[in-house]
Amino acid sequence: MKRGQITGYKQIYFIIALFLIAFMFVYLHQSFKQYSQESFECTSEAYQEIMIAKILYSDCFTYTDPSTESIIPGSIDKTKFIQENYNNCFNFLIKKTNLTIDGVVQNFTTAINGSNTIVPFTFSLGGLKYWNVTCIDDSGNLNSSETRNFTLYLPPTVNLTSPENYYWANSTSLVFYYNISDGNDDMVNSSLILNGILNQSNSTLLINNEINNFTVFGLVDGFYNWTVNVSDSESLVGTDNIQYLYIDTIKPTIIINSPYQDEVITTNNITLNFTLIDNMAENITCNVSVDDFNEFEDDIFVNGTNLQYLLRNDGNYTWYIECIDQAKNYNITSLINFSVIAPPIVNLTLPSDNWIATNSTVTFRYIPYDAVGITQCKLYLDEGLNQTDNTINKNEENSFTPVGGISEGEHNWTVECSDADLNLANATFYHFTRDISPPTIELELPLNDSGKYFDGGSVTFRWTANDSVYNIFQCDLIVDGVVKKNDEWVTSGISNPESVAGLTLGWHNWNVTCWDALNNSNNSLTYGFNFTYPKASY
């Protein structure tokens, strides 16, 4: 072939190649979506793209340069478009292959002509299996392989069905249920493993794909784990995950602490105190009933002492407790009778006990405590009813209208309150004193208008002071208008001597001032005396 002809062919084929390349790229994006790293399914578009690549870039249809014996990509040699080349180049794909196992199509894949095709498949059960392959090529030609069989040996599948995991049983005998599935149906033995130890075995009456069981007697209370091992004739052993259960045959113990039988409760706030004891369960479900009403229904209580609170008016009540543990062991107490007699509690606050003051008007304050409510309170002053208050705030400080005209001297007071149950309560009497009188003072020595011999300038003064309220108080000794003894503590009714030195000869005046803790003050009379030498005797 001449070079001119080659050039002409190239131009024609180049135009065809451009068309085919454009056609290829139209479908390239869509076909790549079908591909994966492991397998792909050849769609019609994918086949067209592969054919284009074969035409343009393989030696099936491209022109071969005789001088170099190399193909020229993108060129086409029309002399190569013969059936033999077509069969050799494009008959390498089978369009679709399906794998059938036991009459069920399990897999669709693409197979390569002349190559082994491997399809992984996972079986859940062993046994006799049948399989074949059906293929169809791009022309729609279909063919199926022969059907072959094989026997797959897998250990039996065991499922523990009952008792459920972490089950609580209250019987010493228990039936353990399990399901066996074995594809070869050749189980020879099943074994119950209890707490990691073989408990019993069964080599007969094993039913495939059905529930089987073991019965165990003489179980003691405690925590158990269990499973079942099943072996077949090939010595393959199947089992299930370990499950757990509790055996608890003892009912919970209920101890009533308070209120106990015939107890009298002196407060309306009732504390129900009881203790639960169970050999296995940490939490116990109970109903706590008062007068046949479930105050606490299906509550969870701890294995130990429990406290529950409720409010009740005065009266007679009956209560009981019924409990059931996690293994359905049931217990109930007898009926417990108790009474509530809860009068108010009254605390006096002001004036405080033994209060002393000069006030003639006093405000009396108190706190009445009661869980139900206070209906009335009365003030008693010096044991006589002074006033009544019908508007009371319970559990907080209340006061009566201030009381005036209180006389000097000692007084007592209290408050009486009644609650909604008509209970009466009196506070303990408090005492207080109104004191407006100062101490009285009686001068004793030196006597008034007396003579006192000079004995070095020292004189002893003596007086007695009395106070109706205070036993001790203070006094000043004043001589010639000057305080010689300041803030001296004296005892009421006791003569008090004080020595003063440095007095000169001559006339001197003295007096005493005393006051009590309320600053009630008084001044004594003023006495005078002559401080002189004794007369000489001849």
C-alpha positions as CSV (number, residue, x, y, z in Angstrom):
1,M,0.0,0.0,0.0
2,K,1.3,3.4,-0.9
3,R,1.9,6.1,1.6
4,G,-0.8,8.3,-0.1
5,Q,-3.4,5.7,0.4
6,I,-2.3,5.3,4.0
7,T,-2.8,9.0,4.5
8,G,-6.2,8.9,3.0
9,Y,-7.3,6.0,5.1
10,K,-6.0,7.8,8.2
11,Q,-8.1,10.9,7.5
12,I,-11.2,8.8,7.0
13,Y,-10.6,6.7,10.0
14,F,-9.6,9.7,12.0
15,I,-13.1,11.2,11.5
16,I,-14.7,7.9,12.5
17,A,-12.4,7.7,15.5
18,L,-13.4,11.2,16.6
19,F,-17.0,10.2,16.5
20,L,-16.4,7.0,18.4
21,I,-14.3,8.9,21.1
22,A,-17.1,11.4,21.6
23,F,-19.6,8.5,21.8
24,M,-17.3,6.8,24.4
25,F,-17.0,9.8,26.7
26,V,-20.8,10.3,26.7
27,Y,-21.1,7.0,28.4
28,L,-17.9,6.9,30.4
29,H,-19.1,8.8,33.4
30,Q,-22.3,6.8,33.8
31,S,-20.5,3.5,33.4
32,F,-17.8,4.2,36.0
33,K,-20.6,4.4,38.5
34,Q,-21.1,0.7,38.0
35,Y,-17.6,-0.2,38.8
36,S,-16.1,-1.1,42.2
37,Q,-12.8,-2.4,43.5
38,E,-14.2,-5.9,43.8
39,S,-16.7,-6.5,41.0
40,F,-18.8,-4.8,38.4
41,E,-21.9,-5.6,36.3
42,C,-21.5,-4.9,32.5
43,T,-24.4,-2.9,31.4
44,S,-25.1,-2.2,27.7
45,E,-23.3,1.2,28.0
46,A,-20.3,-0.5,29.5
47,Y,-20.0,-3.0,26.7
48,Q,-20.1,-0.1,24.1
49,E,-17.3,1.7,25.9
50,I,-15.2,-1.4,26.0
51,M,-15.8,-2.0,22.3
52,I,-14.7,1.5,21.5
53,A,-11.5,1.1,23.5
54,K,-10.8,-2.2,21.7
55,I,-11.4,-0.6,18.3
56,L,-9.2,2.5,18.9
57,Y,-6.4,1.2,21.1
58,S,-5.9,-2.6,20.6
59,D,-4.5,-4.5,17.7
60,C,-8.0,-5.9,16.9
61,F,-8.9,-3.1,14.4
62,T,-6.1,-0.4,14.5
63,Y,-3.7,0.0,11.6
64,T,-0.3,-1.6,12.0
65,D,2.7,0.3,10.4
66,P,4.6,-2.3,8.4
67,S,7.9,-0.4,8.8
68,T,7.8,-0.4,12.6
69,E,5.2,-3.3,13.1
70,S,3.6,-1.1,15.7
71,I,-0.1,-0.1,15.9
72,I,-1.1,3.5,15.4
73,P,-3.6,4.3,18.2
74,G,-6.7,6.1,16.9
75,S,-6.3,4.6,13.4
76,I,-8.6,2.0,11.9
77,D,-7.7,-0.8,9.4
78,K,-11.0,-1.7,7.7
79,T,-9.5,-4.9,6.5
80,K,-9.5,-6.2,10.1
81,F,-13.3,-5.9,10.4
82,I,-13.9,-9.6,10.0
83,Q,-15.9,-12.1,12.1
84,E,-12.8,-13.9,13.4
85,N,-11.4,-10.6,14.9
86,Y,-14.8,-9.7,16.3
87,N,-15.1,-13.1,18.0
88,N,-11.6,-13.0,19.4
89,C,-11.8,-9.4,20.6
90,F,-15.4,-9.1,22.0
91,N,-16.3,-12.6,23.0
92,F,-14.4,-12.3,26.3
93,L,-17.4,-11.2,28.5
94,I,-20.4,-13.1,29.7
95,K,-23.0,-10.4,30.4
96,K,-24.5,-11.8,33.7
97,T,-24.1,-14.9,35.9
98,N,-26.3,-16.0,38.8
99,L,-25.5,-18.5,41.5
100,T,-28.3,-20.8,42.8
101,I,-28.1,-22.7,46.0
102,D,-30.8,-25.1,47.1
103,G,-33.1,-23.7,44.5
104,V,-32.7,-20.0,45.6
105,V,-30.8,-17.5,43.5
106,Q,-28.2,-16.1,46.0
107,N,-25.9,-14.0,43.9
108,F,-25.7,-12.0,40.6
109,T,-22.2,-11.3,39.3
110,T,-20.1,-10.8,36.1
111,A,-17.8,-13.6,34.9
112,I,-14.8,-13.3,32.7
113,N,-14.6,-15.7,29.8
114,G,-12.1,-18.5,30.4
115,S,-11.4,-17.5,34.0
116,N,-12.4,-18.9,37.4
117,T,-15.1,-17.0,39.2
118,I,-15.2,-17.1,43.0
119,V,-18.3,-16.1,44.9
120,P,-18.0,-16.2,48.7
121,F,-21.1,-17.3,50.6
122,T,-21.9,-17.8,54.3
123,F,-24.1,-20.6,55.5
124,S,-25.9,-20.4,58.8
125,L,-26.6,-24.1,58.9
126,G,-24.7,-27.1,57.7
127,G,-26.2,-30.1,55.8
128,L,-26.6,-31.3,52.2
129,K,-26.4,-28.4,49.8
130,Y,-27.2,-28.2,46.0
131,W,-25.8,-25.6,43.7
132,N,-25.6,-24.6,40.0
133,V,-24.7,-21.6,37.9
134,T,-26.7,-19.9,35.1
135,C,-25.0,-17.5,32.6
136,I,-26.2,-15.2,29.8
137,D,-23.9,-13.5,27.3
138,D,-24.3,-10.2,25.5
139,S,-26.3,-11.8,22.8
140,G,-28.8,-13.1,25.3
141,N,-27.6,-16.7,25.0
142,L,-28.4,-18.5,28.3
143,N,-27.0,-21.7,29.7
144,S,-27.1,-23.5,33.1
145,S,-24.5,-25.8,34.6
146,E,-25.2,-29.2,36.1
147,T,-26.4,-29.2,39.6
148,R,-23.9,-30.4,42.1
149,N,-24.2,-31.2,45.8
150,F,-22.0,-31.2,48.9
151,T,-22.4,-31.7,52.6
152,L,-21.5,-28.9,54.9
153,Y,-20.6,-29.8,58.5
154,L,-21.2,-27.0,61.0
155,P,-21.6,-27.3,64.8
156,P,-25.2,-27.2,66.0
157,T,-26.7,-23.7,66.7
158,V,-27.8,-23.4,70.3
159,N,-30.1,-20.6,71.6
160,L,-30.9,-20.4,75.3
161,T,-34.6,-19.5,75.6
162,S,-35.6,-19.8,79.2
163,P,-35.1,-18.7,81.9
164,E,-34.3,-15.3,80.6
165,N,-31.0,-13.6,81.4
166,Y,-30.8,-12.5,85.1
167,Y,-34.0,-14.2,85.9
168,W,-35.1,-14.5,89.6
169,A,-36.6,-17.8,90.6
170,N,-38.2,-18.8,93.9
171,S,-38.1,-22.5,93.6
172,T,-35.4,-25.1,94.2
173,S,-36.3,-26.9,90.9
174,L,-36.0,-25.2,87.6
175,V,-36.5,-26.2,83.9
176,F,-33.8,-24.9,81.5
177,Y,-35.1,-24.5,77.9
178,Y,-33.0,-24.3,74.8
179,N,-33.4,-24.5,71.0
180,I,-31.2,-26.6,68.7
181,S,-30.8,-26.1,64.9
182,D,-28.5,-28.5,63.1
183,G,-28.3,-28.7,59.3
184,N,-27.1,-32.3,59.3
185,D,-29.6,-33.3,62.0
186,D,-27.0,-35.5,63.6
187,M,-26.9,-34.3,67.3
188,V,-25.6,-36.9,69.6
189,N,-25.4,-35.2,73.0
190,S,-26.4,-32.1,74.9
191,S,-25.0,-31.0,78.3
192,L,-26.2,-28.5,80.8
193,I,-23.3,-26.4,82.2
194,L,-24.2,-24.9,85.6
195,N,-21.7,-22.5,87.2
196,G,-19.1,-23.8,84.9
197,I,-19.6,-27.4,85.9
198,L,-21.4,-30.2,84.0
199,N,-24.7,-30.7,85.7
200,Q,-26.3,-33.4,83.4
201,S,-26.3,-34.7,79.8
202,N,-28.9,-35.9,77.4
203,S,-28.2,-38.2,74.5
204,T,-31.7,-39.1,73.5
205,L,-34.8,-37.3,72.4
206,L,-32.9,-34.3,71.0
207,I,-35.3,-32.6,68.6
208,N,-33.9,-30.5,65.8
209,N,-35.3,-27.0,65.3
210,E,-37.4,-27.4,68.4
211,I,-37.2,-26.5,72.1
212,N,-35.4,-29.0,74.3
213,N,-35.0,-28.8,78.1
214,F,-33.2,-30.0,81.2
215,T,-34.9,-30.1,84.7
216,V,-32.7,-29.5,87.7
217,F,-33.8,-30.2,91.3
218,G,-32.3,-29.3,94.7
219,L,-31.0,-25.8,93.8
220,V,-30.0,-23.8,96.8
221,D,-30.4,-20.0,97.1
222,G,-27.7,-18.2,95.3
223,F,-26.4,-16.7,92.0
224,Y,-25.9,-19.0,89.0
225,N,-24.7,-19.0,85.4
226,W,-25.6,-21.5,82.8
227,T,-25.3,-22.6,79.2
228,V,-25.9,-25.7,77.0
229,N,-23.3,-27.5,74.9
230,V,-24.6,-29.6,72.0
231,S,-22.3,-32.0,70.0
232,D,-23.0,-33.8,66.7
233,S,-21.6,-37.0,65.2
234,E,-18.7,-35.1,63.7
235,S,-17.7,-34.0,67.3
236,L,-18.5,-30.4,66.5
237,V,-19.8,-28.6,69.6
238,G,-22.2,-25.7,69.5
239,T,-23.1,-23.5,72.5
240,D,-24.6,-20.1,73.4
241,N,-23.5,-17.2,75.5
242,I,-23.6,-17.7,79.2
243,Q,-26.7,-16.4,81.0
244,Y,-27.3,-15.7,84.7
245,L,-30.1,-16.3,87.2
246,Y,-30.9,-16.0,90.9
247,I,-32.5,-18.6,93.1
248,D,-34.2,-17.0,96.1
249,T,-36.8,-19.0,98.1
250,I,-36.9,-16.9,101.3
251,K,-39.5,-14.2,101.7
252,P,-38.3,-10.8,102.9
253,T,-38.5,-10.1,106.7
254,I,-40.4,-7.0,107.7
255,I,-39.7,-5.5,111.2
256,I,-41.9,-2.7,112.4
257,N,-39.9,-0.2,114.5
258,S,-42.3,2.7,114.9
259,P,-45.2,3.3,115.4
260,Y,-45.3,0.0,117.3
261,Q,-48.4,-1.6,118.6
262,D,-50.6,0.8,120.7
263,E,-47.9,3.5,120.6
264,V,-49.2,7.1,121.3
265,I,-47.6,9.6,119.0
266,T,-47.4,13.2,120.3
267,T,-46.8,14.9,117.0
268,N,-48.9,15.1,113.9
269,N,-45.8,14.5,111.7
270,I,-45.7,10.7,111.7
271,T,-42.5,8.8,110.9
272,L,-43.0,5.3,109.7
273,N,-39.9,3.4,110.6
274,F,-39.4,-0.2,109.4
275,T,-36.5,-2.5,108.5
276,L,-36.4,-5.0,105.6
277,I,-34.2,-8.0,105.5
278,D,-33.7,-10.2,102.4
279,N,-31.1,-12.8,101.8
280,M,-30.6,-11.9,98.1
281,A,-32.4,-8.8,96.9
282,E,-31.0,-5.4,97.5
283,N,-34.2,-3.6,96.6
284,I,-37.7,-4.7,97.6
285,T,-41.1,-3.5,96.4
286,C,-43.6,-2.7,99.1
287,N,-47.0,-1.2,99.8
288,V,-47.2,0.9,103.0
289,S,-50.8,1.2,104.0
290,V,-52.5,3.3,106.7
291,D,-56.2,2.6,107.4
292,D,-56.2,0.3,104.3
293,F,-55.1,3.2,102.0
294,N,-51.8,2.7,100.2
295,E,-49.8,5.7,101.3
296,F,-46.8,4.4,99.5
297,E,-47.7,2.0,96.7
298,D,-45.2,-0.2,94.8
299,D,-42.4,1.8,96.1
300,I,-38.8,0.5,96.0
301,F,-37.2,0.2,99.4
302,V,-33.7,-0.8,100.4
303,N,-32.6,-3.9,102.2
304,G,-32.2,-2.2,105.6
305,T,-33.9,0.5,107.6
306,N,-36.4,2.7,105.8
307,L,-38.2,5.9,106.9
308,Q,-41.4,7.3,105.4
309,Y,-43.2,10.5,106.5
310,L,-46.9,11.5,106.6
311,L,-49.1,14.0,108.3
312,R,-52.1,13.0,110.4
313,N,-54.6,14.7,112.6
314,D,-55.3,13.4,116.1
315,G,-57.0,10.0,116.2
316,N,-56.6,6.2,116.1
317,Y,-54.9,4.6,113.1
318,T,-53.9,1.1,111.8
319,W,-51.0,0.5,109.5
320,Y,-49.2,-2.5,107.9
321,I,-46.6,-3.3,105.2
322,E,-46.7,-5.9,102.5
323,C,-43.5,-6.6,100.4
324,I,-42.4,-8.7,97.5
325,D,-38.8,-9.3,96.4
326,Q,-37.5,-9.7,92.9
327,A,-38.1,-13.5,93.1
328,K,-41.8,-12.8,93.9
329,N,-41.5,-14.0,97.5
330,Y,-44.3,-12.2,99.4
331,N,-44.7,-11.2,103.1
332,I,-47.1,-9.0,105.0
333,T,-47.1,-7.7,108.6
334,S,-49.9,-7.9,111.1
335,L,-52.0,-4.8,111.7
336,I,-50.4,-2.2,113.9
337,N,-52.6,0.1,115.9
338,F,-51.4,3.5,117.1
339,S,-52.8,6.8,118.3
340,V,-52.0,10.4,117.6
341,I,-52.5,12.8,120.4
342,A,-50.6,15.9,119.5
343,P,-51.4,19.1,121.4
344,P,-49.6,22.3,120.3
345,I,-46.2,23.2,121.7
346,V,-46.0,26.8,122.9
347,N,-42.7,28.5,123.4
348,L,-42.6,31.9,125.1
349,T,-40.0,34.3,123.6
350,L,-40.3,37.8,125.1
351,P,-40.1,39.0,127.8
352,S,-37.6,36.3,128.7
353,D,-37.8,34.4,132.0
354,N,-36.7,36.5,135.0
355,W,-36.6,39.6,132.9
356,I,-36.3,42.9,134.9
357,A,-37.2,46.3,133.5
358,T,-38.6,49.7,134.3
359,N,-41.3,49.4,131.5
360,S,-44.9,49.8,132.5
361,T,-46.0,48.6,129.0
362,V,-44.9,45.1,127.8
363,T,-45.4,43.3,124.5
364,F,-45.7,39.5,125.0
365,R,-44.4,37.3,122.1
366,Y,-44.6,33.5,121.6
367,I,-44.3,30.7,119.0
368,P,-47.1,28.1,118.7
369,Y,-46.0,24.9,117.0
370,D,-48.5,22.5,115.5
371,A,-48.5,20.5,112.2
372,V,-52.3,20.7,111.7
373,G,-53.0,24.3,112.7
374,I,-53.7,26.6,115.7
375,T,-57.2,28.0,116.2
376,Q,-56.8,30.2,119.3
377,C,-54.3,31.4,121.8
378,K,-54.8,33.2,125.2
379,L,-52.5,35.4,127.3
380,Y,-52.5,34.8,131.0
381,L,-50.9,37.6,133.1
382,D,-50.4,36.9,136.8
383,E,-52.5,33.8,136.4
384,G,-55.5,35.7,135.0
385,L,-56.8,35.8,131.4
386,N,-55.6,39.1,129.8
387,Q,-56.6,38.7,126.2
388,T,-57.5,36.2,123.4
389,D,-56.2,36.0,119.8
390,N,-58.1,34.0,117.1
391,T,-55.8,34.8,114.2
392,I,-52.7,32.7,114.7
393,N,-49.7,31.9,112.4
394,K,-48.5,28.5,113.3
395,N,-44.9,27.7,113.7
396,E,-43.8,31.3,113.7
397,E,-43.6,34.2,116.2
398,N,-46.9,35.8,117.2
399,S,-47.6,38.6,119.7
400,F,-50.5,40.0,121.7
401,T,-51.5,43.7,121.9
402,P,-49.1,45.5,124.2
403,V,-50.2,45.4,127.9
404,G,-49.9,48.7,129.8
405,G,-50.2,49.8,133.4
406,I,-48.0,47.0,134.8
407,S,-47.3,47.7,138.4
408,E,-43.9,47.6,140.0
409,G,-42.9,44.2,141.4
410,E,-42.8,40.6,140.2
411,H,-45.2,39.2,137.6
412,N,-45.7,35.9,135.7
413,W,-47.2,35.2,132.3
414,T,-48.0,32.3,130.0
415,V,-49.9,31.5,126.8
416,E,-52.4,28.8,126.2
417,C,-53.2,27.6,122.6
418,S,-55.7,25.1,121.1
419,D,-55.3,23.3,117.7
420,A,-57.8,22.1,115.1
421,D,-58.2,18.8,117.1
422,L,-59.2,20.9,120.2
423,N,-56.1,20.0,122.1
424,L,-55.0,22.6,124.7
425,A,-51.4,23.4,125.6
426,N,-49.9,25.8,128.0
427,A,-46.4,27.2,128.0
428,T,-44.3,27.1,131.2
429,F,-44.8,30.2,133.2
430,Y,-42.2,33.0,132.7
431,H,-41.5,35.6,135.3
432,F,-40.5,39.2,135.0
433,T,-40.1,42.2,137.4
434,R,-40.9,45.8,137.0
435,D,-38.4,47.8,139.1
436,I,-38.5,51.6,139.4
437,S,-37.3,52.0,143.0
438,P,-33.7,52.8,143.9
439,P,-31.8,51.2,146.8
440,T,-32.4,52.6,150.2
441,I,-29.3,53.8,152.2
442,E,-28.8,54.0,155.9
443,L,-25.6,55.8,157.2
444,E,-24.1,54.2,160.3
445,L,-20.6,55.7,161.1
446,P,-19.4,58.3,161.8
447,L,-22.7,59.5,163.4
448,N,-24.2,62.7,162.4
449,D,-22.8,65.7,164.4
450,S,-20.4,63.5,166.2
451,G,-16.7,64.0,167.1
452,K,-14.1,61.7,165.7
453,Y,-10.7,61.6,167.3
454,F,-7.8,62.3,165.0
455,D,-5.7,59.1,164.8
456,G,-3.5,59.9,161.9
457,G,-6.1,61.1,159.4
458,S,-7.8,57.8,158.7
459,V,-11.6,57.4,159.1
460,T,-13.8,54.3,158.6
461,F,-17.2,55.0,157.1
462,R,-20.0,52.4,157.4
463,W,-23.4,52.2,155.8
464,T,-26.1,49.6,154.8
465,A,-28.0,49.7,151.5
466,N,-31.0,47.7,150.6
467,D,-32.7,46.9,147.2
468,S,-36.0,45.1,146.7
469,V,-34.8,43.4,143.4
470,Y,-31.0,43.2,143.2
471,N,-28.9,41.5,145.7
472,I,-25.7,43.4,144.7
473,F,-25.3,46.8,143.3
474,Q,-22.9,49.7,143.3
475,C,-22.3,52.7,145.5
476,D,-20.0,55.8,145.7
477,L,-18.7,57.2,149.0
478,I,-18.5,61.0,148.9
479,V,-16.6,63.0,151.6
480,D,-16.6,66.8,151.5
481,G,-18.1,66.6,148.0
482,V,-15.3,64.4,146.6
483,V,-15.8,60.8,145.7
484,K,-13.5,58.8,147.8
485,K,-14.7,55.3,146.9
486,N,-16.0,54.8,143.3
487,D,-18.3,52.1,142.0
488,E,-18.0,49.9,145.1
489,W,-20.0,46.7,144.9
490,V,-22.1,46.2,148.0
491,T,-24.5,43.4,149.1
492,S,-28.1,44.4,149.9
493,G,-28.8,44.4,153.6
494,I,-25.1,44.0,154.6
495,S,-23.2,46.7,156.4
496,N,-20.4,48.0,154.2
497,P,-17.2,49.6,155.8
498,E,-14.8,51.7,153.8
499,S,-11.7,53.4,155.2
500,V,-10.6,56.8,153.9
501,A,-7.1,58.2,154.8
502,G,-5.6,61.7,154.6
503,L,-8.5,63.7,156.2
504,T,-7.4,66.9,157.9
505,L,-8.5,68.1,161.3
506,G,-11.8,69.9,161.4
507,W,-15.4,69.5,160.2
508,H,-16.2,67.0,157.4
509,N,-19.4,66.0,155.6
510,W,-20.1,62.6,154.0
511,N,-22.9,60.8,152.2
512,V,-23.4,57.8,149.9
513,T,-25.0,57.4,146.4
514,C,-26.2,53.9,145.3
515,W,-27.8,52.6,142.1
516,D,-29.1,49.2,140.8
517,A,-28.7,47.5,137.4
518,L,-31.6,49.5,135.9
519,N,-29.9,52.8,137.0
520,N,-32.5,53.4,139.7
521,S,-30.3,55.8,141.8
522,N,-30.6,57.2,145.3
523,N,-28.6,59.5,147.6
524,S,-28.4,59.1,151.3
525,L,-28.7,61.9,153.9
526,T,-25.5,63.9,154.5
527,Y,-23.8,63.4,157.8
528,G,-21.2,65.7,159.5
529,F,-18.5,65.0,162.0
530,N,-15.7,66.9,163.7
531,F,-12.2,65.5,163.3
532,T,-10.2,66.6,166.3
533,Y,-7.6,65.7,168.9
534,P,-8.9,64.2,172.1
535,K,-9.1,66.5,175.2
536,A,-6.1,66.4,177.5
537,S,-6.7,65.1,181.0
538,Y,-5.1,66.8,184.0
